[in-house]
Amino acid sequence: MSIFSNLFKAKKAPAKPAKKSASTKKPVQKKPAQKKPAPKQRSTPKLAETQQIAKQPSDQSNKSRAKQPPTDLPSLGQDFIDLDLPEPLNLAIRKLNFSNCTPIQKEVLPHSLDGEDVIAQAQTGTGKTAAFLISIITYHLENPERQARKPGTPFALIIAPTRELVMQIASDAELLTEFTDLHVMAVVGGIDYEKQKRELERPVEVIVATPGRLLDFCRSGVINLGQVETLVIDEADRMLNMGFIPDVKAIVQRTPKKDKRQTQLYSATFSEDIKRLAKTWTLDPVRIEIAPEQVAVSSVEQLIYFTSESEKFMVLCNLIAQQTDSKVIVFVNRRDETRRLEEKLYRQGFKTGLLTGEVAQRKRIKTLDEFKDGDIQVMVATDVAGRGIHVDNISHVVNYNLPEDPEDYVHRIGRTGRAGAKGVSISLVCESDAFMMPSIEELLGESLSFTYPPDDLLIQLSAPVRARRVNSDLIPKDKDTRKPPRRRG
């Protein structure tokens, strides 16, 4: 039986009932229909609209965007069989070869599929994106719209703090909706406003957005959030740290009241400020924590190499040269140093990419795609890439500088060792970095052992094999581009 099949029979939606405490763990199974919380009912079309809909082609013929599934898909895992998801979603899960639910998915999905509000604390790379996407897609497939939505009026809204995370969520959503007719759109700054506005002139079911650009479209009347039925706020702690909470509050106020929508809030950490916001935005939420005592994932081997500042580049180059069949992310604290390091690695012959907040959005998207496809082996980045970027087969994360915020250390090393894979984190620590180690160890709850780089990482480098690039995507801010004055005589 459909998990939402009895929610929309009445003409008026009942009030949202009190929800069960999360203290008693629910089995992954369907509940009796009368016990389900009822999300906001989708509106019933008027008689004239009903007659017009009746004259339109059948529902099957309308699904022109849905692809035909291949015939050689792997079988569905038992965890997903127990969830009784719609067949188009199961096909996508099978194609993605999701064999079983991750811990966060096992805890969240039984509640979110029943329409309950969720507050979940989980590390990045644990599968939380798929958790909220599966519940959104299931809701829509099992409750077809009774009338077409106006352009720019989504039923689901996902808010995330960075452009990279928004693009990643939208990409994951496209994969999970491959065999449906759902239209997913990413709304971010740094991309042509008018182009996005034109795309919003057609119906869109799911919008994934950063707060600033979303508010721009809301204030200009291009996007209407008055019919949002599912609201997801991802990386809430990062929103707070980046100063986005006022914008998020303005966005939430434009959606239906919390008893008329489902709200899911996800965060790696929960401060008192985040808890207060969650209480304001959710109604009787189920609270879920996944292994909060384990700050750094156990699948990542953490190495601390004590080296001098002058030896860092040599150690880094020798390390990358040993990783010929895998990808490496190098984190640097400052944007100007990031640019210089990426240029030096390029001149040494490595296939490099640059990811900082000052890189144009189109170039950032292109660089990430090339990194995913293996055209770029080494990504040199600031912490703009520290969260939410999921790229397969990243074998090593290198901290060229230790981050000033200990939590950034955790999010950096979380780019490797994802979804059960093994990974290695190497921090190159010199005298100027060493004072940051105690706060990192305090956050991790463990001491990290220092060692010196092995001899094979201390091999002297040969001369650069490439010349400096003339046409760069960036003009370094620390470089004076003015022509020198003409000399007299």
C-alpha positions as CSV (number, residue, x, y, z in Angstrom):
1,M,0.0,0.0,0.0
2,S,1.3,3.5,-0.8
3,I,2.6,5.2,2.3
4,F,0.7,8.4,1.4
5,S,-2.3,6.8,-0.2
6,N,-4.8,7.8,2.4
7,L,-3.5,11.3,3.1
8,F,-5.4,13.3,0.5
9,K,-8.9,11.8,0.2
10,A,-10.6,14.5,2.3
11,K,-11.2,17.9,0.8
12,K,-9.6,19.7,3.7
13,A,-6.3,18.7,5.2
14,P,-6.5,17.7,8.9
15,A,-4.4,19.5,11.5
16,K,-0.9,18.0,11.9
17,P,-1.1,15.7,14.9
18,A,1.5,15.4,17.6
19,K,4.4,13.2,16.6
20,K,5.9,10.3,18.4
21,S,9.1,10.6,20.3
22,A,12.2,9.3,18.7
23,S,13.2,7.5,21.9
24,T,11.6,4.3,20.8
25,K,13.1,3.2,17.5
26,K,10.6,2.4,14.8
27,P,10.9,-0.7,12.6
28,V,11.3,0.0,8.9
29,Q,7.8,-0.8,7.9
30,K,4.6,0.8,7.0
31,K,2.3,2.2,9.7
32,P,-1.5,2.1,9.7
33,A,-2.8,4.9,7.6
34,Q,-4.7,6.5,10.5
35,K,-1.6,7.1,12.5
36,K,0.3,9.0,9.8
37,P,0.8,12.8,10.2
38,A,-1.0,14.5,7.3
39,P,1.1,16.9,5.2
40,K,-0.6,19.8,3.5
41,Q,-3.2,18.6,1.0
42,R,-2.6,19.3,-2.6
43,S,-5.4,21.4,-3.9
44,T,-8.4,20.0,-5.8
45,P,-9.0,21.6,-9.2
46,K,-12.2,23.3,-10.0
47,L,-14.8,21.6,-12.3
48,A,-13.7,23.6,-15.3
49,E,-10.1,22.7,-14.6
50,T,-11.0,19.1,-14.1
51,Q,-12.8,19.0,-17.5
52,Q,-9.7,20.6,-19.1
53,I,-7.4,18.0,-17.5
54,A,-9.7,15.2,-18.8
55,K,-9.1,16.4,-22.3
56,Q,-5.4,16.3,-22.0
57,P,-3.3,13.2,-22.9
58,S,-3.0,10.4,-20.4
59,D,-0.5,10.6,-17.5
60,Q,1.8,8.1,-19.1
61,S,2.0,10.2,-22.3
62,N,2.8,13.4,-20.2
63,K,5.9,11.8,-18.7
64,S,8.0,12.7,-21.7
65,R,11.0,13.6,-19.5
66,A,11.1,10.1,-17.8
67,K,13.7,7.7,-19.3
68,Q,13.2,4.1,-20.1
69,P,15.2,2.0,-17.6
70,P,17.9,-0.5,-18.8
71,T,17.2,-4.2,-18.4
72,D,20.4,-5.2,-16.7
73,L,20.1,-3.4,-13.4
74,P,21.3,-5.0,-10.1
75,S,18.7,-6.2,-7.7
76,L,17.2,-3.9,-5.0
77,G,18.7,-4.2,-1.5
78,Q,16.5,-5.5,1.3
79,D,16.6,-2.2,3.1
80,F,15.0,-0.4,0.2
81,I,12.6,-3.3,-0.4
82,D,11.3,-2.8,3.2
83,L,10.7,0.9,2.5
84,D,8.3,0.0,-0.3
85,L,9.3,2.9,-2.5
86,P,7.8,3.8,-5.9
87,E,9.1,1.8,-8.8
88,P,10.7,4.7,-10.7
89,L,12.7,5.6,-7.6
90,N,13.6,2.0,-7.1
91,L,15.0,1.8,-10.6
92,A,17.2,4.8,-10.0
93,I,18.4,3.3,-6.7
94,R,19.2,0.1,-8.5
95,K,21.1,1.9,-11.3
96,L,23.1,3.8,-8.6
97,N,23.8,0.4,-7.0
98,F,22.7,1.5,-3.5
99,S,22.8,-1.9,-1.9
100,N,21.6,-1.0,1.6
101,C,20.7,2.1,3.5
102,T,23.4,4.0,5.4
103,P,22.8,4.5,9.1
104,I,21.4,8.0,8.6
105,Q,19.0,6.7,6.0
106,K,17.8,3.9,8.2
107,E,17.0,6.3,11.0
108,V,15.5,9.2,8.9
109,L,13.5,7.5,6.2
110,P,10.9,5.7,8.3
111,H,10.0,9.1,9.8
112,S,10.4,11.4,6.8
113,L,8.4,9.0,4.5
114,D,5.5,9.3,7.0
115,G,5.5,13.1,6.8
116,E,7.2,13.8,10.1
117,D,9.5,16.7,10.7
118,V,13.1,15.7,11.2
119,I,16.1,17.2,12.9
120,A,19.2,15.1,12.1
121,Q,22.8,15.5,13.2
122,A,25.2,13.6,10.9
123,Q,28.6,13.9,9.5
124,T,29.1,14.8,5.8
125,G,29.4,11.8,3.5
126,T,27.0,9.7,5.5
127,G,24.2,9.7,2.8
128,K,22.0,12.4,4.3
129,T,21.4,14.0,0.9
130,A,19.9,10.8,-0.5
131,A,17.8,10.5,2.7
132,F,15.9,13.7,2.2
133,L,15.8,13.4,-1.6
134,I,14.2,9.9,-1.4
135,S,11.4,11.2,0.8
136,I,10.8,14.2,-1.4
137,I,10.6,12.1,-4.6
138,T,8.4,9.4,-2.9
139,Y,6.0,12.0,-1.7
140,H,5.6,13.5,-5.2
141,L,5.3,10.2,-7.0
142,E,2.7,8.8,-4.6
143,N,0.7,12.0,-4.5
144,P,0.5,13.2,-8.1
145,E,-0.4,16.9,-8.6
146,R,-4.2,17.4,-9.3
147,Q,-3.4,20.4,-11.3
148,A,-0.4,21.9,-13.0
149,R,1.7,24.3,-10.9
150,K,2.4,27.7,-12.1
151,P,6.0,28.4,-13.2
152,G,8.4,29.1,-10.3
153,T,6.1,27.5,-7.8
154,P,7.9,24.4,-6.4
155,F,6.5,21.8,-4.1
156,A,9.9,21.1,-2.5
157,L,12.6,23.6,-1.5
158,I,16.1,22.7,-0.4
159,I,18.4,25.4,0.9
160,A,22.2,25.0,1.2
161,P,24.9,27.4,2.1
162,T,27.3,27.2,-0.8
163,R,27.0,27.0,-4.6
164,E,29.1,23.9,-4.7
165,L,26.8,22.1,-2.3
166,V,23.7,23.2,-4.2
167,M,25.1,22.0,-7.5
168,Q,26.0,18.6,-5.8
169,I,22.5,18.2,-4.3
170,A,20.9,19.1,-7.7
171,S,23.2,16.6,-9.4
172,D,22.2,13.8,-7.0
173,A,18.5,14.7,-7.4
174,E,18.8,14.4,-11.2
175,L,20.2,10.9,-10.8
176,L,17.4,9.8,-8.4
177,T,14.7,11.3,-10.6
178,E,16.1,9.9,-13.9
179,F,13.0,7.6,-14.4
180,T,10.5,10.3,-13.4
181,D,9.2,13.5,-14.9
182,L,10.3,15.6,-12.0
183,H,12.1,18.9,-12.9
184,V,14.9,19.8,-10.5
185,M,16.6,23.2,-10.8
186,A,19.6,24.7,-9.0
187,V,19.3,28.4,-8.2
188,V,22.6,30.0,-7.3
189,G,24.5,33.3,-7.6
190,G,27.4,33.6,-10.0
191,I,25.3,32.4,-12.9
192,D,23.5,34.7,-15.3
193,Y,20.3,36.0,-13.6
194,E,18.3,36.4,-16.8
195,K,19.1,32.8,-17.9
196,Q,17.9,31.4,-14.6
197,K,14.8,33.6,-14.8
198,R,14.0,32.2,-18.3
199,E,14.3,28.7,-16.9
200,L,11.9,29.5,-14.1
201,E,9.3,30.4,-16.7
202,R,8.4,26.8,-16.9
203,P,7.1,24.6,-14.1
204,V,9.7,23.3,-11.7
205,E,8.9,20.8,-8.9
206,V,12.1,20.9,-6.8
207,I,14.3,24.0,-6.3
208,V,17.8,23.7,-4.7
209,A,19.1,27.1,-3.8
210,T,21.5,29.3,-1.9
211,P,19.7,31.9,0.2
212,G,20.8,35.1,-1.5
213,R,19.9,34.3,-5.1
214,L,16.7,32.6,-3.9
215,L,15.6,35.7,-2.1
216,D,16.3,37.9,-5.2
217,F,13.9,35.8,-7.2
218,C,11.3,35.8,-4.5
219,R,11.4,39.5,-4.1
220,S,11.0,40.0,-7.8
221,G,8.1,37.6,-8.0
222,V,9.8,35.1,-10.1
223,I,9.7,32.3,-7.4
224,N,6.6,31.8,-5.2
225,L,7.2,29.7,-2.1
226,G,3.6,29.8,-1.0
227,Q,2.9,26.2,-2.1
228,V,6.0,24.6,-0.7
229,E,5.1,21.3,0.9
230,T,8.5,20.0,1.9
231,L,11.3,22.3,3.2
232,V,14.9,21.0,3.7
233,I,17.6,23.1,5.3
234,D,21.0,21.5,4.9
235,E,24.2,22.3,6.7
236,A,22.3,24.6,9.1
237,D,25.4,25.2,11.2
238,R,27.3,26.4,8.2
239,M,24.5,28.8,7.4
240,L,24.9,30.2,10.9
241,N,28.6,30.6,10.6
242,M,28.4,32.3,7.2
243,G,25.8,34.8,8.4
244,F,22.9,33.4,6.2
245,I,20.4,32.9,9.0
246,P,18.6,36.3,8.4
247,D,18.1,35.3,4.8
248,V,16.9,31.8,5.8
249,K,14.4,33.3,8.2
250,A,13.0,35.5,5.4
251,I,12.8,32.5,3.1
252,V,11.0,30.3,5.7
253,Q,8.5,33.1,6.3
254,R,7.5,32.9,2.7
255,T,6.6,29.2,2.9
256,P,3.4,27.9,4.4
257,K,3.2,27.6,8.2
258,K,5.0,24.7,9.8
259,D,1.8,22.8,10.4
260,K,1.1,22.9,6.7
261,R,4.5,21.7,5.5
262,Q,7.1,19.0,6.3
263,T,10.5,20.4,7.5
264,Q,13.8,18.5,7.5
265,L,16.9,20.2,9.1
266,Y,20.3,18.7,8.8
267,S,23.6,19.8,10.4
268,A,27.0,18.3,11.3
269,T,26.9,20.1,14.6
270,F,24.1,21.6,16.8
271,S,24.8,24.7,18.8
272,E,22.2,26.3,21.1
273,D,21.4,28.8,18.3
274,I,20.7,26.0,15.8
275,K,18.5,24.2,18.4
276,R,16.5,27.4,18.9
277,L,16.0,27.9,15.2
278,A,15.0,24.3,14.7
279,K,12.4,24.6,17.4
280,T,11.0,27.7,15.6
281,W,10.9,26.1,12.1
282,T,9.7,22.5,12.9
283,L,6.7,20.9,14.6
284,D,7.2,18.0,17.0
285,P,10.3,16.9,15.1
286,V,12.0,13.5,15.4
287,R,15.5,14.1,16.6
288,I,18.2,11.8,15.2
289,E,21.9,11.7,15.9
290,I,24.4,9.4,14.1
291,A,27.5,8.5,16.0
292,P,28.0,11.9,17.6
293,E,30.9,10.6,19.7
294,Q,32.9,9.9,16.6
295,V,34.0,13.2,15.2
296,A,36.4,12.0,12.4
297,V,35.3,9.0,10.3
298,S,37.3,5.8,11.1
299,S,37.8,5.1,7.4
300,V,40.3,8.0,7.2
301,E,43.9,7.4,8.2
302,Q,45.3,10.6,9.6
303,L,49.0,11.4,9.2
304,I,50.8,14.4,10.5
305,Y,54.1,15.2,8.8
306,F,56.3,17.7,10.6
307,T,58.2,19.6,8.0
308,S,59.8,23.0,7.4
309,E,58.0,25.6,5.3
310,S,60.6,25.2,2.6
311,E,60.1,21.5,2.3
312,K,56.3,21.5,2.1
313,F,56.1,21.8,-1.7
314,M,58.7,19.1,-2.3
315,V,56.8,16.7,0.0
316,L,53.5,17.5,-1.7
317,C,54.8,17.0,-5.2
318,N,56.4,13.6,-4.3
319,L,53.2,12.6,-2.6
320,I,51.0,13.4,-5.6
321,A,53.5,11.7,-8.0
322,Q,52.8,8.5,-6.1
323,Q,49.1,8.7,-6.6
324,T,48.9,8.2,-10.3
325,D,45.5,6.5,-10.5
326,S,43.5,8.5,-7.9
327,K,42.4,12.0,-7.0
328,V,43.9,14.4,-4.4
329,I,42.5,17.5,-2.8
330,V,45.0,20.0,-1.4
331,F,43.5,22.5,1.1
332,V,45.1,25.9,1.6
333,N,43.9,28.7,4.0
334,R,44.4,31.8,1.8
335,R,43.1,32.4,-1.7
336,D,46.3,34.1,-2.9
337,E,48.4,31.2,-1.6
338,T,46.0,28.8,-3.3
339,R,46.5,30.5,-6.6
340,R,50.3,30.4,-6.3
341,L,50.4,26.7,-5.2
342,E,48.1,25.6,-8.0
343,E,50.3,27.4,-10.6
344,K,53.5,25.8,-9.1
345,L,51.9,22.3,-9.3
346,Y,50.8,23.0,-12.9
347,R,54.3,23.9,-13.9
348,Q,55.6,20.7,-12.3
349,G,53.4,18.8,-14.8
350,F,50.4,17.8,-12.8
351,K,46.8,18.1,-14.0
352,T,45.5,20.7,-11.6
353,G,42.3,22.7,-10.9
354,L,41.6,25.7,-8.7
355,L,38.5,26.0,-6.5
356,T,38.1,29.2,-4.5
357,G,35.3,31.7,-3.8
358,E,36.7,34.1,-6.3
359,V,36.7,31.7,-9.3
360,A,33.7,32.4,-11.6
361,Q,30.8,30.1,-11.0
362,R,30.8,28.6,-14.6
363,K,34.5,27.9,-14.2
364,R,34.0,26.3,-10.8
365,I,31.3,24.0,-12.2
366,K,33.5,23.0,-15.1
367,T,36.5,22.4,-12.8
368,L,34.4,20.1,-10.5
369,D,33.1,18.2,-13.5
370,E,36.7,17.7,-14.8
371,F,37.8,16.6,-11.4
372,K,35.0,14.0,-11.1
373,D,35.7,12.7,-14.6
374,G,39.4,12.3,-13.9
375,D,40.6,15.0,-16.3
376,I,42.0,16.9,-13.2
377,Q,44.0,14.9,-10.7
378,V,44.8,17.6,-8.1
379,M,42.3,20.1,-6.8
380,V,43.8,23.0,-4.9
381,A,41.0,24.6,-2.8
382,T,40.1,26.8,0.0
383,D,37.4,25.7,2.5
384,V,34.7,26.6,0.0
385,A,35.1,22.9,-1.0
386,G,35.2,21.7,2.5
387,R,31.6,20.5,2.8
388,G,29.1,18.9,0.6
389,I,31.4,18.0,-2.4
390,H,31.1,14.3,-3.1
391,V,33.7,13.1,-5.6
392,D,34.4,9.4,-5.9
393,N,37.9,7.9,-5.5
394,I,39.6,10.7,-3.7
395,S,42.5,8.8,-2.1
396,H,44.2,11.6,-0.3
397,V,43.3,14.9,1.3
398,V,46.3,17.1,2.0
399,N,46.2,20.0,4.5
400,Y,48.9,22.3,3.1
401,N,48.0,24.6,6.0
402,L,46.1,23.5,9.1
403,P,42.8,25.3,9.2
404,E,42.2,28.0,11.8
405,D,38.8,26.5,12.7
406,P,39.1,23.0,14.1
407,E,35.8,21.9,12.6
408,D,37.1,22.7,9.2
409,Y,39.7,20.1,9.7
410,V,37.0,17.5,10.2
411,H,35.1,18.6,7.1
412,R,38.3,18.7,5.0
413,I,39.3,15.1,5.8
414,G,35.7,14.0,5.3
415,R,36.3,14.5,1.5
416,T,38.0,11.1,1.5
417,G,37.0,7.8,3.1
418,R,33.3,8.4,2.1
419,A,30.6,5.8,2.1
420,G,32.8,3.2,3.7
421,A,35.8,3.6,1.4
422,K,39.3,4.0,2.8
423,G,41.1,7.3,2.6
424,V,44.2,9.1,3.8
425,S,44.6,12.6,5.3
426,I,48.0,14.1,5.4
427,S,48.7,17.4,7.2
428,L,52.0,19.2,6.5
429,V,52.7,20.9,9.8
430,C,55.5,23.5,10.2
431,E,56.3,25.7,13.2
432,S,53.6,28.2,12.2
433,D,50.9,25.5,12.1
434,A,51.8,23.5,15.2
435,F,50.0,25.8,17.6
436,M,46.7,24.8,15.9
437,M,47.0,21.1,16.8
438,P,45.8,21.2,20.4
439,S,42.4,22.6,19.5
440,I,42.0,20.0,16.7
441,E,43.0,17.2,19.0
442,E,40.5,18.5,21.6
443,L,37.7,18.4,19.0
444,L,38.7,14.9,17.8
445,G,39.0,13.6,21.4
446,E,42.3,12.0,20.6
447,S,46.0,12.8,20.2
448,L,47.5,12.7,16.8
449,S,51.1,11.5,16.4
450,F,53.6,13.6,14.6
451,T,56.2,11.9,12.3
452,Y,58.7,13.1,9.8
453,P,58.1,12.6,6.0
454,P,59.6,9.3,4.7
455,D,62.6,9.5,2.5
456,D,60.7,8.9,-0.7
457,L,58.8,12.2,-0.1
458,L,62.0,14.2,0.3
459,I,63.4,13.6,-3.2
460,Q,64.6,16.8,-4.8
461,L,62.4,18.1,-7.5
462,S,63.4,18.6,-11.1
463,A,63.0,21.9,-12.9
464,P,59.5,22.9,-13.9
465,V,58.4,21.3,-17.2
466,R,55.8,24.0,-18.1
467,A,56.0,27.7,-18.6
468,R,53.8,30.1,-16.6
469,R,50.3,30.3,-18.0
470,V,49.6,33.7,-19.7
471,N,45.8,33.5,-20.0
472,S,44.6,32.7,-16.5
473,D,41.0,32.6,-15.4
474,L,42.0,34.8,-12.5
475,I,44.0,38.0,-12.2
476,P,45.7,37.7,-8.9
477,K,44.7,40.5,-6.5
478,D,48.2,40.7,-5.2
479,K,49.7,41.4,-8.7
480,D,50.0,44.9,-10.0
481,T,48.7,44.8,-13.6
482,R,49.6,48.5,-14.3
483,K,52.2,49.2,-17.0
484,P,55.5,50.3,-15.5
485,P,56.3,54.1,-16.0
486,R,58.4,55.1,-19.0
487,R,61.9,55.9,-18.2
488,R,63.4,59.3,-19.1
489,G,66.2,59.5,-21.5
